[in-house]
Structures are given as structure tokens and as C-alpha cells.
Amino acid sequence: MRHKGETPMTELSMSGRAAFIGLDARAMAALKAARPTIDRTLPSSLDTLYQLINQAPEAAGKFEGGDAQTRARTA
């Protein structure tokens, strides 16, 4: 949800987004170097996370079924 006067995230540059969450150039370089590992392992990590969420009624209730999890996964 955007508040009055805020710039939508889509209008911010990558460096602006990184600065917004507190990442400096060194951290960005580390993430860039780790990207192949992240890309390779993230799908199975998300599968595991959503399996755990689906087993916990309180957590599962935050999602409106599989479609909501799919949207969250691709956000």
C-alpha cells in the first residue's frame, strides 16, 4: 500500500531499491556473486517453505489457497 507522496517501487532504480533496504555496493556485489546459487536453490526452498506453511493452520490461513501462494512465490 502506498501512502500519499510516496514513489511507487516500480519507479525506483535498482540502486534506489537497494538503498531503501539498506544494501550498499559491497552487499550488492555479494548478492550478484551469489545469484547462480540463489537461482538454483530458491525454487526448492520455496517448496519447503510452502509445505511448512500449509501444515500450520494459522499460517495457511494467510493464503487463499494455491493461487495466493503462486502469486506470493512470483512476487
N, C-alpha and C positions, 0 to 999 in steps of 0.2 A: 504494500500500500504506500502510495506516495503522498507526502504532505505538501501543502501549498508552498511554492517556491523552490521545491527540490528538483534537481535534474534527474530524469529517468536514467537508470543504469545503462540503457542501450545507447545513450548519448555520451557516455564517458569513454575515454580512451582506455586501452589496457593498462597503461601506467597509472591512470587515474583510478581505475578499479583496484589495482594492486595497492596504491597508496591508501585508498579508502579502508582496506582491511589490514593495513599495517605491514605490507610486504615491501622491502627495499630491493635494490638491484641485486644484491647478493642472494637473497631468498628467491627472487625470480629466476636467477641463473640456476640455482639448485633445483627448482621445480622443472625448469626446462630440461636439465640433465636427467631428471627422474621420470620424465614423461613416458618414455617407452615402457618402463616398468609399471607405471600407473595405468597406462592404456591396456597393458596385458592383464593386470590383476584386478582392475576395478570391476569388470562385469561379474566375476565370481564372488568378489567381496560384497557387492550389492545383492547378489542372490542370497548369500548367507545372512546379510542384514535383514532382508525382507522375510526370510524364513523365520528368523527370530521374532520379528515384529508380528507376523501372522500367528505366532504361538502365544502372544501376550495380548489378551483381550483389550486392555486399556490402550495399548499402542496400536493394535489393529483397527480399533475404532476411529483412529485419526485419519484413516484412509477409507474411501468409499468403494472398496473392492479393488480388483486388479487394475482397472483403468487409472485410478488415482496413483497407484504405485508406479505404473508405467510413466505417467506424467512426471512424477517426482524423480524417477530414475533418469529421465532425459532432460531435466531442468538444468 
